[in-house]
Amino acid sequence: MKNILTAALILIGVSAAAQKHNDTLLVKSTTICDMCEKTIETELIYEKGVQKVAVNLEDATVEVVYDSRKTTPAAIRTAISKLGYMADDVPADVAAWNKLPACCKNEGCGKPKH
């Protein structure tokens, strides 16, 4: 019985420790349409450490839940930039912006500063 109790406490401790590394980052972006939302949500999830991505078009933000042991806020902002969108103060990558759907570019979504 004592061994089962010890094992259960260890399992709870390991589980609690693992959850501590999940952080949430809210990034202001220039996303405005459903194509922007689809691009960011389907591509950013493949970045190392990213666990969940949600784009809010109403207030132009990207909420990212990530494992802080595997990535950083700066790396996440850079990844969004490399998709062609601005991420807080990180400008959009020009080559990536040029590949965005026309609806995004016509509306100025993520338009890089020249």
C-alpha positions in Angstrom: 0.0 0.0 0.0 2.8 2.3 0.9 4.5 1.8 -2.5 1.2 2.6 -4.3 0.8 5.8 -2.4 4.4 6.8 -3.1 4.0 6.1 -6.8 0.8 8.1 -6.9 2.5 11.1 -5.2 5.4 10.9 -7.6 3.1 10.8 -10.6 1.2 13.8 -9.3 4.4 15.7 -8.8 5.7 14.9 -12.2 2.4 15.9 -13.8 2.3 19.2 -11.9 6.0 20.0 -12.8 5.3 19.4 -16.5 2.3 21.8 -16.5 4.5 24.6 -15.1 6.3 25.0 -18.4 3.1 25.9 -20.4 3.0 29.6 -21.0 0.6 31.8 -23.0 1.8 34.6 -25.3 -0.5 37.2 -26.8 1.0 38.7 -30.0 -0.5 41.8 -31.7 -0.5 41.2 -35.4 -1.9 42.7 -38.6 -4.2 39.8 -39.4 -7.6 40.8 -40.8 -9.2 37.9 -42.8 -10.0 34.3 -42.6 -7.0 33.4 -44.8 -4.7 35.1 -42.3 -6.3 33.1 -39.6 -6.0 29.8 -41.5 -2.4 30.4 -42.5 -1.2 31.2 -38.9 -3.2 28.6 -37.2 -2.2 25.8 -39.5 1.5 26.7 -39.9 2.5 28.0 -36.5 1.4 24.8 -34.8 4.4 23.0 -36.4 6.9 25.3 -34.6 8.9 23.5 -31.9 7.2 23.9 -28.5 4.0 25.4 -29.8 1.0 23.6 -28.4 -2.0 25.7 -29.4 -2.7 28.7 -31.7 -5.8 30.9 -31.8 -6.1 33.9 -34.0 -8.6 36.6 -33.0 -9.4 38.7 -36.0 -11.6 41.1 -34.1 -8.6 42.5 -32.1 -5.9 41.3 -34.5 -4.1 39.1 -32.0 -2.5 35.6 -32.0 -2.7 33.7 -28.8 0.0 31.0 -28.5 0.2 28.3 -25.8 3.8 27.0 -25.8 6.3 25.0 -23.8 8.8 27.4 -22.4 11.4 24.6 -22.2 11.3 24.3 -26.0 10.8 27.8 -27.4 10.7 31.5 -26.5 8.4 34.5 -27.2 11.0 35.9 -29.5 11.2 32.7 -31.5 7.4 32.6 -31.8 7.3 36.2 -33.0 10.0 35.4 -35.6 8.0 32.4 -36.8 4.9 34.6 -37.3 7.0 37.1 -39.1 8.3 34.4 -41.4 4.7 33.6 -42.3 4.4 37.1 -43.7 2.7 38.8 -40.8 3.8 41.4 -38.3 4.3 40.2 -34.7 4.3 42.9 -32.2 7.3 45.0 -33.2 8.8 42.3 -35.5 8.1 43.3 -39.1 6.8 40.8 -41.6 9.3 38.9 -43.7 9.2 40.6 -47.2 9.5 37.3 -49.2 6.9 35.6 -47.1 4.6 38.6 -47.4 4.9 38.5 -51.2 3.6 34.9 -51.1 0.4 35.7 -49.0 -3.0 35.4 -50.7 -4.1 38.5 -52.6 -6.8 39.2 -50.1 -4.3 39.7 -47.4 -1.9 41.9 -49.4 -4.7 44.0 -50.9 -5.9 44.9 -47.4 -2.4 45.7 -46.2 -2.4 42.7 -43.8 1.1 42.1 -42.5 2.5 44.6 -45.0 6.3 44.9 -44.3 7.9 48.3 -43.9 10.3 49.1 -46.7 
